[in-house]
């Protein structure tokens, strides 16, 4: 019996440096080095600083991944990396390093679309984690993060089409910017999630942009602007802890209602019975609960990415790369470049 292929994957699309070793469908290691504390001082990701930290952290993270997996670089059968989309300088660090390693080892190299990898992360589960593609079924997938919000019809493995995407601000960006207006630290999304637990989601009525439109697109810029003007007209609310919790809960409720309503509507329209969700905002407890309740009420199956796989990580990059190798999908050559605005087809 042939031993499973050993693959090293690298992810550096934004502000997390990650490497993972994949053996077939199993994840042997997946260390992630976060830069949140570095960028918190600036209230957002600074691309030049992100690239510098990737250069500093990449080799130690790769060495950790190999050590935790109990393998050496010489034992690898393939190498993969995020090719796009993402911050240009950040992508370059991981992608070019992975290409160089594949060239030195004379092994196949796979460039992966970061968004496409998110589509399959909900199918990774268990301890130790492994991809359960035997359970795969057609689904509507919600990818929701700081930079992107989109709905995708996943008809089969490596078969998908985008139904709709954000026309302006992504949901995660709206969380962070609304939180900044309230004086919350960066990244504000997790802080809103925490404070909203003690708040009243009906305390303040914020708009639900595009929720009743027939399309599958999203728009959160208007909601962010509504929060800004509301706080301009009611500055006294910012000095009261209870009102801050109510504000967090109300903003969160508006975002989540749009996400859930449009996801479930698309699922019904396409006649599907399965919903998946991934991306950093999928860590939000209220979103996970709302999706679970909505799917249960309609008899839909729900697969949520594990929280550790919602944010940027190399494991999902490696799992998708392995599937592409197994299916002999076309692979990029070693002189290809990053694709910073690589749209998900």
N, C-alpha and C positions, 0 to 999 in steps of 0.2 A: 504494500500500500504506500502510495506517495505521501511524503510528509507535507503538511500545510506550508504554503509559501510564507516566508518571513518578510515583512514589509515595514520600512521606517517611513513615517509621515511627519511633515513639519508644517506648522501653522504660524504665520506672522502677519495676518492681514490688517491688524489694527494695534491693540495695546496689550495683547497677551502673547507670550512666547510659549509655544507648546510643541512637544514631540511625542510620538506614540509608536509603539511596536505592535503590529498586527500579525496574528498567526491564523490564516484562514478567516474565520468569522469571529475569532476571539481577540479581545484587547488585552495584551500582556502588560502594557504600561501606558500611562497618559499624563505625565507631569505637565503642569501649567504654571508659568511664572507671570503673575499679574503686575501691571504698572499703575494700578488705581491710585495708590498713594502718591506717586510721582506727579500725575496729572491733576490730582485734586486741587493742588495749589493754584492751578490756572483755570479751574472750572470746566475743563474739557481736554480732549486729547490734543497734544501738540505733536504734529507729525515728525518733526526733526528729533525731538526727544524720544519719541517712540522708536524710531529707527536706531538711535544710539543705544537704547536699552536692549533692543533685539540683538544688536551686535555683541553687547556685553553678555547677554544671557543665553544665546542660542547654543553654544558649545556645551556649557554646563547642563542645560536642559536635555540636549541630545544624549550626553553621557549618562545622565540620570535615567532616561528612558531605556537605554540599552542595558544598564546595570540592573534596573528593576525587572526587566524582561529576562535577564540571564543570558543575553546573547552578545556577540561582538559584531562590529561593522562588517567583518569578513564573512559572517554567516548570512547576511541579508541577501534576499533574492530580488528585491525591488525597492525603489525609493519614490516617494510622492511628496508633493507640497501644494499649498494653496497658490494658484496662479492668478486668482482674482475672484471677485472684485475686492477692492480695499485701498488703503493708503499706499501710494506708489513707493515711497522710501521703505515703508515697513514690509511690503510684499517682496521687494527686491532682496532683502536680507535672507529670508527663508527660501525663496524660490531659487535664487542663484546658488545658494549653499547646497540645496538638495540636488540641483543639476550637477554641480561639481562632484558631489559624492557619488552620484550615479555614474558619472563619466569615469571616475577613478576606479570604481568597483566593476565597471562594464556590466551594469545591470539595467533593466528596464526602468524608465522614469515616467511618472504620471503627474500631469498638472491638473489640479482639481478646481472646479468652480465651488467657491465657499457656500453659496446658496444651495446648490444642488446637494452638497453634503448634508446641509440641514434637513433636507427632505427625508433622509433615511435615518437620521439620528433617533427618531422615536421608536425605531425597530431594534434599538440596542438596549438590552436589559440583562438582569441577572447578576450574580456574583460568583465567579468573576464575570464581568460584562462580555456579552457576545451579541452579534447581530442575528436576530431570529427572522430570517427572510422566508422561512417555511410558512410563517404566519402572515406574510404580506398579503394585502388585498388592496384594490383600488381605493383611493381616498382623496379627500380635499385637505390639503396641507396649508396651515397658517404658519408663515415665518414672520416673527415679530421681534424686532430688535431696536437698538438705538439708531441704526442707519437705514433700516429697511422694514417695510411691512408689505406683505404680499400674500395672495391666495394662489395656490397652484393645484391643478388637477393632476394627480399622479396615477396614471392608468395602469402602469406596470413598472417593473424594475427598469430604470434608465429611460422611461417613457413618461414625459410630463409636458404640460403647457401652462403658462402663466395665465390665470384668469383675471387678475387685477393687482394693482400695486398702489403705493402711496403717490399722490400727485404733488406732494410738498413735504411736510414734516412726517417722519416716521413716528410710530406710537412711542417708542423709547425716547426719542428726541423730545416729544411733547412732555413725557414724564419728567425728564431732566430739566427742561426749560421752565416748566410750571413750578417745579420744586425750587429752582434757583430764584424765581420771583418771590417765593415764600421764605427765602433765606435759608433753605436747606443745603447741606453740603453735597458736593459732587462725589459720586453719581447719585442724583436725587431719587431715581427710580426705586431702589431698595428702601430708602428712607420713607418715601411715600407709602410703600407697601406696609412698612412697620407701623407708621403713625395712623394709617387708615383703619387699622384693626380696632382702634379706640374711637373712631369717628362715625358720624352719621352720613351715609352716602346720599341722603335726600336733603341734607341741610341747605345746599346751594344748587341751583338748576343751571348747569352748564350745557352748551349745545352738543349735539351728536352729529357732527358733519357727515353728509352723504349716507347716513344710516338708512334712509328710506328711498334712496336712489336705486334704480334697478341694476346698475352696474356693480362690478366687484372691486372697484377702486376705493382707496382710502384718502382721507385728508384730515390732518390734525393741526394745520396752521391756524385755522379759525378758532379752534378750541383754545390753543395757546394764547392767541390774541385776546380772546374773551376773558381768560384768567387775568391777563395783564391789566386790562381796563377795569375789571371788577376790583382788583386789589388797589388800583389807583384811586377808585371811588370809595373804597372801604379800608383805608390803611389801618384803622384801629383793630381790625381782625388779626393782624400780624403780631400783635402784642399779647395775644391770649392763646395759651397752649391748647385749650379745648377747641377753639375755632380753627387752629392750624390742623388739628386732627380731622375736623369736619371738612375743611378745604381739601385735604389729601383724599379723604374718602369720596368726596363729590367729584373731584377731577378723575380719580381712578375709576369710579363708576361710569362716567361718561365714555372714557376710552374703552373700557371693557365691554360695555353694551354694544358699541359699534363693532368691535372685533368679533364678538360672539354672534351677533345678529347676522352679519354679512357672511361669516363662515358657515353657519347653519343653513342660511338661505341658499348658498351655492351648492351645498351638499344635497339638499332636497331637490333643487332644480336638475342636478345631474343624475339623480336617482341612485346615489351612492349610500352606503351604510356605515362608512368609516371616516373619522376625522382624526387628523394628527396635528400637532403643534410643536414648534421648536423656536429657537432663538432666545436671546437673553431675557426678553420681557416675559417669556414663558415661565421664568422662575417666580413670577408674581403669584402669590397665594390666591388672591381673589380671582385672577384670570383662570387659574387651574380649577378652582372650585366652580366658577360660572360655566366653564366648558363642560365639566363633568356633569353638572346638574342639567344643562341644556341637552347634552347627548343622551343622558339617561332617560329624560322625559320623552325623547323621540325614538328610543330604542337603537341609537347609533353606538357603534364601538368607538372608543376614544383611546388614542395612544399619545401620551405626552412624553417628550424627551426627558430623561432623567435630568435633574437640576445641574449636575456636574457636566452634562453634555449640552446644556442650553447655550451657555456662553461659548466663546471661541475656544476650540480645542482641536488637537491633531487626531484624536481617535476617529471622529466622524470623517475627517479627510482620508484617513487610512482605510476605513471600512469601504468608502465609495471607490477608492482607488483599487482595492482588492476586487470589488465586483466588476470593475471595468477590465481588469486584467483577466479575470475568470471568463468573462464574456468576449474577450478579445476585441474590445472596443478600440477605435483608433486612438493612438497615444501621441502626445506631442513629441517632437524631436528635441534633442538637447540644446539646440540653439534658439528655441522659442523664447519669447519675452513674456513679462507679466502682462495681464489684461486688467487694468485698474477699473474699467467700467464694463466688465464682462457681464452682459445681461443674461439672465436665465431664460432660455428659449421656451 
